[in-house]
Structure formats: C-alpha cells, structure tokens
Amino acid sequence: MQSHLTGIVTKRGPRKYSAHCIELDVNSEGTTVDEAKNKLINAVQEHINHLCETGEKKYIIPKADLTKMKNREDSQVFELPNYLIL
C-alpha cells in the first residue's frame, strides 16, 4: 500500500473550492482553500473509519496519476496527513 494519500484543491468560483482525494475518490468543498482541505481530511478519515468498521481495511489504494493536474493553474496538489493511512 502507498505511504500517502494525495489531495487536490481546485478553485470553482468566487469563494468556492473543491477538494478531492484521488486514491479514495472522496470529495469536499469549502469557501477557502484551507476549509476545503480540512473538510477533505475529515471526509477521508470518515471513509477510512468506515472501511475498518466494515472489514474492508485491506482496501488497496491505487497510485494517483497527477500528470494532468500538476499543470493546472487553478489547482493545488497536497499530501494528506500520514495518520490517515491504514
């Protein structure tokens, strides 16, 4: 399994940002970059908790393909905290 998860925050309009964890396909939104990131971290933690509770903790996380996202001016790529990893 990978040692990190990748998040991408993209500006969607005035005071609207969306955040996406590529490996888990989890999303969130916020009115600032930081709010979108923090909501994504919480959503990913909830998703991982659910995987553990349902016995799916052996879930394999595919490697993210960031080649298209790194060149976008309106997006910011970041790593989610390591403590979220199973």
Secondary structure, DSSP 8 states (H G I E B T S, - for coil): --S--EEEEEEEETTEEEEEETTTTEEEEESSHHHHHHHHHHHHHHHHHHHHHTT-TT--------TTTTT-TTEEEEE--GGG--
